[in-house]
């Protein structure tokens, strides 16, 4: 079955805490430990189930004043999946460009203020970036290569009066199309995550910014 937004209609009901503010990053060919190493993360714990990532993620913002971000990583097929509740490492050029060297990376993000992003990189090259709320406006080296697929998974590419009701679900579906990784409630509830905190590039101790999710 082709990936579509309707296949992710369960997201808000099953994972309301995560869907308030999240960043998911998929990197092909890396183990969870290798991904954490590339992030410069300190491995600190293991947890089972995505819900168990929420409290330590929010605690990390307070403990580190936003200078380090909590991330949990698990294996799914040939990919490593990094989950950041209330995080945004997977949106930073300083992180995702080197992380994608020699491989493929797909990430998507949203926060409580409805700010969202989707990235697809191959070997350090940004192929596609857009905001799921505004999918008609895209950039990257191949901004139009997935237009038909974007429509099929559920994005409304109209400039005016677009339907935004399933834009987050459509982002999950587009990530599935690009990676072949289909996330299910059962997987997210049972996966074992290797967890750690990674430095946030450019974050200075003297500058006390608020976390992106409020």
C-alpha positions in Angstrom: 0.0 0.0 0.0 1.3 3.5 -0.9 2.0 5.8 2.0 -0.8 8.4 2.6 -1.7 10.8 5.4 -4.7 8.6 6.3 -2.3 5.9 7.3 -1.1 8.2 10.1 -4.5 9.3 11.4 -3.7 7.7 14.7 -0.8 10.0 15.6 -2.6 12.6 17.7 -4.8 10.2 19.5 -2.1 7.7 20.4 0.8 10.1 20.9 -0.6 13.5 22.0 2.5 14.5 24.0 4.9 13.8 21.2 2.7 15.5 18.6 2.8 18.8 20.5 6.4 19.3 19.6 8.7 16.8 17.9 11.6 16.3 15.5 12.0 12.9 13.8 15.2 12.1 11.8 15.8 9.0 9.8 19.4 8.2 8.6 20.1 5.2 6.4 22.8 2.7 7.3 23.7 4.0 10.8 23.2 2.1 14.0 21.7 4.1 16.9 25.1 4.3 18.7 26.7 5.5 15.5 24.1 8.2 15.1 24.6 9.4 18.7 28.3 9.4 18.1 27.9 11.6 15.0 25.8 14.0 17.1 28.5 14.2 19.7 25.9 12.9 22.2 26.6 11.4 25.6 24.8 8.1 25.9 22.9 8.2 29.2 20.1 5.6 29.3 17.8 3.2 27.5 14.0 3.4 27.5 11.2 1.5 26.0 8.4 3.3 24.1 8.3 6.7 22.7 6.2 8.0 25.6 9.1 7.4 28.0 11.2 10.0 26.0 9.0 13.0 26.9 9.9 13.7 30.5 13.7 13.4 30.1 13.5 15.5 27.0 11.8 18.4 28.7 14.0 17.9 31.8 17.1 18.2 29.6 16.0 21.7 28.5 15.9 22.9 32.1 19.0 21.0 33.2 21.2 22.3 30.3 19.5 25.7 29.6 18.9 24.6 26.1 22.6 24.1 25.3 22.1 20.3 25.0 19.1 18.5 23.5 17.8 15.1 24.5 17.5 12.5 21.7 16.4 8.8 21.7 17.5 6.6 18.8 16.3 3.2 17.7 16.9 0.9 14.7 14.1 0.3 12.2 15.2 -1.8 9.3 18.4 -0.4 7.7 17.7 3.0 9.2 18.3 4.8 12.5 15.4 6.8 13.8 16.1 9.7 16.1 13.2 11.1 18.1 13.4 14.5 19.8 10.4 15.5 21.8 10.6 19.3 22.0 13.8 19.2 20.0 15.1 20.5 16.7 18.6 19.1 16.0 17.2 17.5 12.9 16.4 20.9 11.4 19.9 22.5 11.8 22.3 22.6 8.8 25.2 22.2 11.2 23.8 18.8 12.2 22.0 17.3 9.2 24.5 18.2 6.5 27.4 16.2 8.1 25.0 13.6 9.4 23.9 12.8 5.8 27.4 12.5 4.4 27.6 9.2 2.5 24.0 8.4 3.1 20.4 9.6 3.0 18.6 11.6 5.7 15.0 12.6 6.1 13.7 14.7 8.9 10.5 16.5 9.9 9.6 18.8 12.8 6.8 20.8 14.3 6.3 22.8 17.5 3.3 24.0 19.5 3.3 27.3 17.5 2.7 25.3 14.3 6.2 26.0 12.9 7.2 23.0 10.9 9.9 21.8 8.5 10.6 18.8 6.2 14.1 18.0 4.9 15.5 15.4 2.5 19.3 15.3 2.0 21.5 12.9 0.0 25.2 12.8 0.8 25.3 16.3 2.2 23.1 17.8 -0.5 19.7 19.3 0.4 17.3 17.8 -2.2 14.1 19.2 -0.7 13.0 21.5 2.1 9.6 23.0 2.8 7.2 23.8 5.6 4.4 21.2 5.6 1.9 24.1 6.4 3.0 25.8 3.1 4.0 22.9 0.8 3.5 25.1 -2.3 6.8 26.9 -1.4 9.8 24.6 -1.6 13.5 24.9 -2.0 16.5 22.6 -2.5 18.3 21.1 -5.5 15.2 19.2 -6.6 12.2 21.2 -5.2 9.7 19.9 -7.8 10.8 16.3 -8.1 8.3 15.0 -5.6 5.3 17.2 -6.5 3.1 14.3 -7.6 4.1 12.2 -4.6 3.4 15.1 -2.3 -0.1 15.3 -3.7 -0.6 11.6 -3.4 0.4 11.4 0.3 -2.0 14.2 1.2 -0.5 17.6 0.7 -2.6 20.4 -0.8 -0.2 22.4 -3.0 -2.7 25.2 -3.7 -1.4 28.7 -3.0 -4.8 29.9 -1.8 -7.4 28.2 0.4 -5.3 25.1 0.9 -6.4 22.3 3.2 -4.1 22.1 6.2 -5.9 19.5 8.2 -3.5 16.6 7.6 -0.2 18.3 6.9 1.6 16.6 9.7 0.3 13.2 8.8 1.3 13.9 5.2 4.8 14.7 6.4 5.0 11.2 8.0 3.7 9.7 4.8 6.2 11.5 2.7 9.0 10.4 5.0 7.8 6.8 4.5 7.8 7.2 0.8 11.4 8.4 0.8 12.8 5.8 3.3 10.5 2.8 3.1 10.1 3.0 6.9 6.5 2.7 7.9 6.0 3.8 11.5 3.2 2.2 13.4 1.7 2.7 16.9 2.9 -0.7 17.9 6.5 0.1 16.9 6.6 3.4 18.6 5.1 1.9 21.8 7.6 -1.0 21.9 10.8 0.3 20.4 13.9 0.5 22.7 15.7 3.8 22.4 19.3 4.5 23.2 19.2 7.9 24.7 21.6 10.8 25.3 22.1 14.5 25.2 23.8 16.3 22.3 25.2 19.8 22.0 23.1 22.3 20.2 25.3 24.1 17.6 25.6 27.8 18.1 23.9 27.7 21.5 25.9 29.9 23.9 25.6 29.8 27.6 25.3 33.6 27.8 22.3 33.7 25.5 19.2 32.3 27.3 16.8 31.5 24.5 13.4 29.9 25.1 13.0 26.3 23.9 11.4 26.2 20.4 8.2 24.5 21.6 7.4 27.1 24.3 
